[in-house]
Amino acid sequence: MSARIPALSTAALAAALLVPAAAQAAPPWTAPTQLTASAGLDPSLAFDGDGNGVASVRVGAMGREAFGVRADGTKTWSRAASTLGAGPIPSGSGRTISLRLQKAGGADRVLVGWSEGTTSGTIGTLRPLRTVPLRTSEYALAAATSGDAAIAFVEELGGGRSRLWFTTRRAGGTFQTPRIIRGTGSQRSVWVSVNDRGRYVVAWSQNGTGDPRVEARMGRTSGRGNGLLNAGPSLGVARVSTLVTGTGRTTVAWATEDGGEEQNEPTEIRAAVAPSTSFVLRPSTQIDRAADGALEGDVPSPSLAAGASGTTTIAYTLSGRFVDNDARTPVRVSRQDARAVFGAPVELTADGTHGEITASPDGTVTVPYVLGAQLPFTDLPLQVARRTSVESAFGAPEAVTTDASPFVVSASAPGTSGAPQILYVRGAAKDVALTRRAG
């Protein structure tokens, strides 16, 4: 599981904080439960193997508010910390890890650190890693239920240059001294993932050193990892996502847009996969491509999820067209076959935005998405598409609520077919609510 700031534009973030209310759920989803009365952004939600859930949302310019959630959807505790950058997320039975950020003086310097807490509400003491001029929102945290974890963050050097720091920890241990894994050019959209056996991948969008591309490094938390990997090409702007499954299959996926002045290249969705026996990514493939002449949009990072088999599903938002003077962006999904090749995309809606998806161990995949996403955000219908096995097709859309914004995440409680829950930011009310699939 991982936590990071989603790649929505500054304008979208600002607009998300302006907007009037409604709430309604249709069976089999429960009526939404309000978790906080204050405005929130960038929700995260995950469960440990014992059914202890941890949720959090960003509040204000810095800091997050965290909540405990049971598998039945009951809120058990809440804590707020101005130094929470990402997390807390489960990192073992009853344990959590958080990425901490604390202002450290001039030149926008930030002390990057971590803390270990509990799923019963303890955040833990901040443990320093390094103080740097931190590139805004460019940091990532991932942890496995074994306790293995990884942290990446980008240091701003000025003049469009940066460098990428990375550190890991083994279960029960402490984080190593951070090291630079990319020291030239410009890194953005950094994302990390780690599995229960300590296999990790860190990936990012790289500019300023040759052709734009997505790069990655892979390894194990017990060692230093491999060399630099070129995951595949970028059109100039790339928003990245990664997943290391329980079997070790590793996927780096990205949505890439034309960053040039003309912006005349349609958005592409690409992915590169490494089998469980290798730390080398196969050549990337194009999963999807917007139609020629399609609207250039500020699409978010794709979302990846996999059950126990390691078969991975990707959900993404693709740039669309102006239809009757309104911008339309389709939401689509694709899944890997036995060879880890992504198949033909399936469209869930011709106009919407995908949320963070989840998969139960039995392969049931839950894809939340909102219908429409024009600015400023108003209350939007939230729907779910579900596929109950690796071999089955997605079922008919399930209506969840009518008061959502595009900030939506899902997670499944443990068990063979744990009930999924959805944490979302309401469009008009701007508070944070939780709903659970009861059927």
C-alpha positions in Angstrom: 0.0 0.0 0.0 1.2 3.5 -0.6 0.3 7.1 0.1 1.1 10.3 -1.8 -0.4 13.5 -3.0 -2.5 13.0 -6.2 -1.5 14.9 -9.3 -4.3 17.4 -9.7 -3.5 20.9 -10.7 -3.3 23.8 -8.3 -6.4 25.3 -9.9 -8.3 22.0 -9.3 -7.2 21.9 -5.7 -8.3 25.5 -5.2 -11.6 24.9 -6.9 -12.3 21.8 -4.8 -12.5 24.1 -1.8 -15.4 26.2 -3.2 -18.8 24.7 -3.8 -23.6 23.6 -2.0 -24.7 19.8 -0.4 -26.6 16.5 -0.8 -26.0 13.0 0.3 -27.6 9.8 -0.8 -26.5 6.2 -1.1 -28.2 3.4 -2.9 -28.0 -0.2 -1.7 -25.8 -2.2 -1.4 -23.7 0.8 -0.3 -24.4 2.2 3.2 -25.4 5.8 3.7 -22.2 8.0 4.0 -20.8 8.6 7.5 -19.2 12.0 8.1 -15.6 11.5 9.5 -14.8 15.2 9.8 -16.7 18.5 9.6 -13.6 20.4 8.3 -12.5 20.6 4.7 -10.1 18.0 3.5 -8.2 16.9 0.4 -6.1 13.9 -0.8 -7.7 11.1 1.1 -6.0 7.8 1.9 -7.4 4.6 3.3 -5.9 1.2 4.0 -6.4 -1.9 6.3 -3.9 -4.2 8.1 -4.3 -7.9 8.1 -6.3 -7.8 11.3 -9.0 -5.5 9.9 -7.7 -2.3 11.5 -8.3 0.5 9.0 -6.5 3.8 8.9 -7.7 6.8 6.9 -6.3 10.3 6.6 -7.0 13.6 4.7 -4.9 16.7 4.1 -6.2 19.7 6.1 -4.8 23.2 5.4 -1.4 23.9 3.7 0.4 21.3 5.7 -0.7 18.5 8.0 -3.3 15.8 7.9 -6.1 14.5 10.1 -6.1 10.7 10.6 -8.9 8.3 11.6 -9.3 4.8 12.8 -11.8 2.7 10.9 -13.1 -0.8 11.6 -13.9 -3.3 8.9 -17.6 -2.6 9.6 -17.1 1.1 8.7 -17.2 2.4 12.3 -14.9 5.3 13.1 -12.8 4.6 16.3 -10.5 7.5 16.8 -9.1 10.7 15.2 -5.9 12.6 15.4 -4.6 15.7 13.7 -0.9 16.6 13.2 0.5 19.6 11.4 3.6 17.6 10.5 1.9 14.7 8.8 2.9 14.6 5.1 1.6 11.2 4.2 -0.1 8.4 6.1 -0.4 7.0 8.6 -0.6 3.7 6.7 -0.6 0.2 8.2 2.8 -1.5 8.3 2.2 -4.7 10.2 -0.3 -6.0 12.7 -1.5 -3.0 14.7 1.4 -0.8 13.5 1.5 2.3 11.2 4.1 4.4 9.5 3.8 8.1 8.7 5.9 10.4 6.6 6.6 13.6 8.5 7.4 17.1 7.3 8.4 19.9 9.6 9.4 23.5 8.6 13.1 24.0 9.3 13.8 27.7 8.6 14.6 29.8 5.5 14.7 28.9 1.8 11.7 26.7 2.2 13.7 24.1 4.0 11.8 21.1 5.4 12.9 18.4 7.8 11.7 15.1 6.2 11.2 12.3 8.7 9.1 9.4 9.7 7.3 8.0 12.7 5.9 4.7 13.8 2.5 4.5 15.5 -0.4 2.2 16.0 -3.7 1.5 14.4 -5.3 2.5 17.7 -4.4 6.1 17.2 -0.8 6.8 18.1 1.1 8.8 15.5 4.5 8.4 17.1 7.6 10.5 17.6 9.1 12.3 14.5 12.5 10.7 13.6 14.6 12.9 11.2 15.8 11.7 7.9 17.1 14.8 6.1 16.5 18.5 5.9 16.2 19.9 2.3 14.4 22.6 0.3 11.6 20.2 -0.5 10.0 20.3 -4.0 6.3 21.0 -3.3 4.2 17.8 -3.0 7.0 15.6 -4.3 7.3 12.9 -1.7 6.0 9.4 -1.3 5.5 6.7 1.3 4.8 3.0 0.9 4.6 0.1 3.4 3.7 -3.6 3.4 1.8 -5.4 6.0 5.1 -7.2 6.9 6.5 -3.8 8.0 8.9 -3.3 5.1 8.6 0.3 3.9 10.1 2.9 1.5 10.2 6.7 1.4 11.2 9.0 -1.5 11.4 12.8 -1.7 12.6 15.4 -4.2 15.0 18.2 -3.2 14.5 21.5 -5.1 17.8 22.8 -6.4 16.5 25.8 -8.3 16.5 26.6 -12.0 14.2 23.7 -12.8 16.7 21.2 -11.3 16.2 18.7 -8.5 17.5 15.5 -7.1 15.7 12.5 -5.7 16.4 10.9 -2.3 15.3 7.4 -1.3 15.4 5.2 1.7 14.0 1.8 2.8 13.6 -0.1 6.0 13.2 -3.8 6.7 10.4 -5.1 8.9 11.0 -4.1 12.5 14.0 -2.0 11.7 14.7 1.7 11.1 15.1 3.6 7.9 18.6 3.7 6.3 20.3 7.0 5.7 18.7 8.5 2.6 20.7 8.3 -0.6 20.5 10.2 -3.9 19.2 7.8 -6.6 18.9 10.5 -9.3 21.1 13.6 -9.0 20.6 15.4 -12.3 17.7 16.8 -14.3 14.2 17.3 -12.9 12.1 14.7 -11.1 8.3 14.9 -10.5 5.4 12.6 -9.8 7.5 10.3 -7.6 5.7 7.1 -6.5 6.9 4.0 -4.5 5.5 0.6 -3.8 6.8 -2.4 -1.6 5.5 -5.9 -1.0 5.6 -8.2 2.0 8.8 -9.8 0.9 10.6 -6.4 0.7 10.6 -6.0 -3.1 10.2 -2.4 -4.0 10.0 -0.1 -7.0 10.4 3.7 -7.0 9.5 5.6 -10.2 9.2 9.2 -11.4 8.9 11.5 -14.4 12.3 12.6 -15.6 13.0 15.8 -17.6 16.1 17.9 -18.3 18.4 15.0 -19.2 17.8 13.9 -22.8 14.3 13.0 -24.0 11.5 13.2 -21.4 10.8 9.7 -19.9 9.7 7.8 -16.9 12.5 6.2 -14.9 12.6 3.7 -12.1 14.8 1.7 -9.7 13.9 -1.7 -8.2 15.4 -3.8 -5.4 14.8 -5.3 -2.0 14.7 -3.5 1.3 17.5 -5.8 2.5 19.9 -4.5 -0.2 20.8 -1.4 -2.3 18.8 -2.3 -5.4 19.6 -2.2 -9.1 20.7 0.5 -11.5 18.7 3.2 -13.2 15.9 1.9 -15.4 14.3 3.7 -18.4 10.7 2.7 -18.0 9.5 4.4 -21.2 8.9 7.6 -23.1 7.0 10.7 -21.9 5.4 13.5 -23.9 6.8 16.0 -21.5 4.4 15.7 -18.6 3.9 12.3 -16.9 1.9 11.3 -13.9 3.2 8.0 -12.5 1.8 5.1 -10.4 3.5 1.9 -9.3 2.5 -1.5 -7.8 4.5 -4.4 -6.5 2.1 -7.3 -6.1 2.3 -10.1 -3.5 3.8 -12.4 -6.1 6.5 -9.8 -7.0 5.1 -8.8 -10.4 5.9 -5.1 -10.7 4.1 -2.5 -12.8 5.0 1.1 -13.5 2.2 3.0 -15.2 1.8 6.6 -16.3 -0.5 9.0 -18.0 1.6 11.3 -20.2 0.6 14.6 -21.8 2.2 17.0 -24.3 4.2 19.5 -22.4 5.1 21.7 -25.4 3.7 25.0 -26.4 1.5 23.6 -29.1 0.2 20.6 -27.0 -0.8 18.8 -30.2 0.0 15.2 -29.0 -3.0 13.2 -27.6 -2.6 11.9 -24.0 -1.2 8.4 -23.7 -1.5 5.7 -21.0 1.6 3.6 -20.8 2.9 0.8 -18.6 6.1 -1.3 -18.1 6.1 -4.6 -16.3 8.8 -6.7 -14.6 8.0 -10.4 -13.8 8.5 -11.6 -10.3 11.8 -13.3 -11.2 13.4 -10.1 -12.6 14.4 -6.6 -11.5 14.4 -5.4 -15.1 11.3 -3.8 -16.7 10.2 -5.1 -20.0 9.8 -2.4 -22.8 6.8 -0.2 -22.1 3.5 -0.6 -24.1 0.8 1.9 -24.9 -2.4 0.8 -23.2 -4.5 3.6 -24.6 -4.3 6.9 -26.5 -6.8 9.8 -26.7 -8.3 10.6 -30.1 -6.5 13.0 -32.4 -7.6 16.5 -31.6 -8.7 15.6 -28.1 -8.7 18.1 -25.3 -5.4 18.4 -23.4 -6.5 17.8 -19.8 -4.8 17.7 -16.4 -5.4 14.0 -15.9 -4.4 12.3 -12.6 -2.0 9.4 -12.1 -3.5 6.0 -13.1 -4.5 3.7 -10.3 -3.3 0.1 -9.9 -4.6 -2.9 -7.9 -4.1 -6.6 -7.8 -5.4 -9.6 -5.8 -3.4 -12.6 -4.6 -2.7 -13.9 -8.1 -0.7 -10.8 -9.0 -2.9 -10.0 -12.0 -3.1 -6.2 -12.1 -5.9 -3.9 -13.1 -5.3 -0.3 -14.1 -8.0 2.5 -14.0 -7.3 5.9 -15.6 -8.8 9.1 -16.9 -8.2 9.9 -20.5 -8.3 13.3 -22.2 -11.4 13.8 -24.2 -13.2 16.4 -26.4 -15.4 19.4 -26.0 -18.9 18.2 -26.5 -21.6 21.0 -26.7 -19.0 23.4 -25.2 -18.4 21.1 -22.2 -15.1 19.2 -21.6 -15.5 15.4 -21.5 -12.9 13.0 -20.1 -13.6 9.2 -20.3 -12.7 6.8 -17.5 -11.4 3.4 -18.6 -10.0 0.2 -17.1 -7.7 -2.5 -18.5 -6.4 -5.7 -16.9 -3.4 -7.9 -17.4 -3.6 -11.4 -18.9 -1.5 -14.4 -17.9 1.5 -12.9 -19.7 1.1 -9.6 -17.8 0.0 -7.8 -21.0 -2.7 -5.2 -20.5 -5.8 -6.0 -22.6 -8.3 -3.9 -24.6 -9.6 -1.0 -22.4 -13.2 -1.0 -21.1 -14.9 2.4 -20.8 -16.8 3.0 -17.5 -18.1 6.4 -18.4 -17.6 8.9 -21.3 -17.2 11.8 -18.8 -15.7 11.5 -15.4 -12.6 11.0 -13.1 -11.4 7.8 -11.6 -10.5 7.3 -8.0 -8.0 5.0 -6.3 -9.0 1.4 -6.9 -8.7 -1.7 -4.7 -8.6 -5.5 -5.0 -9.5 -8.2 -2.5 -7.3 -11.3 -2.2 -9.8 -13.3 -4.3 -9.4 -10.9 -7.2 -12.5 -8.8 -6.7 -11.7 -5.3 -8.0 -13.5 -2.2 -7.0 -13.2 0.9 -9.2 -14.8 4.1 -7.8 -15.3 7.0 -10.3 -17.3 10.3 -10.4 -19.4 11.4 -13.3 -18.3 14.7 -14.7 -15.6 16.9 -13.2 -15.8 20.4 -14.6 -14.5 23.3 -12.5 -15.6 24.5 -10.1 -16.5 21.1 -8.6 -20.1 20.8 -7.6 -21.7 17.7 -6.0 -21.1 14.8 -8.4 -22.5 11.3 -8.6 -20.1 8.7 -7.3 -20.4 5.2 -8.9 -18.5 1.9 -8.6 -17.7 -0.8 -11.1 -16.8 -4.2 -9.7 -15.3 -7.3 -11.2 -15.7 -10.3 -8.9 -12.8 -12.5 -10.4 -9.8 -12.2 -12.7 -11.8 -13.9 -15.5 -15.1 -12.1 -15.2 -16.3 -8.8 -16.8 -17.2 -5.7 -14.9 -20.7 -5.7 -13.6 -23.3 -3.0 -14.0 -22.4 0.4 -12.3 -23.4 0.7 -8.7 -24.6 4.1 -7.4 -22.9 5.1 -4.2 -23.7 8.7 -3.5 -24.5 12.0 -5.3 -22.4 14.5 -3.4 -18.8 13.6 -4.2 -15.8 15.5 -5.5 -13.0 13.8 -7.6 -11.0 13.1 -4.4 -12.0 9.4 -3.9 -10.1 6.3 -2.6 -11.2 2.8 -1.9 -9.8 -0.1 0.2 -10.9 -3.6 1.0 -11.1 -5.1 4.5 -9.0 -8.3 5.0 -10.4 -11.7 4.3 -11.1 -13.7 1.2 -13.7 -11.2 0.0 -13.4 -8.3 2.4 -16.1 -5.7 2.0 -14.7 -2.6 0.2 -15.0 0.9 1.7 -14.8 4.2 0.0 -13.5 7.4 1.5 -14.3 10.6 -0.3 -14.3 14.4 -0.1 -17.8 15.8 -0.6 -18.1 18.3 -3.4 -20.1 21.1 -1.8 -19.7 20.4 1.9 -15.9 19.8 1.4 -15.9 17.5 4.5 -14.9 13.8 4.4 -17.2 10.8 4.4 -17.0 7.0 4.4 -19.3 4.5 2.9 -19.1 0.6 2.9 -20.5 -2.0 0.6 -22.9 -4.0 2.8 -24.2 -6.4 0.2 
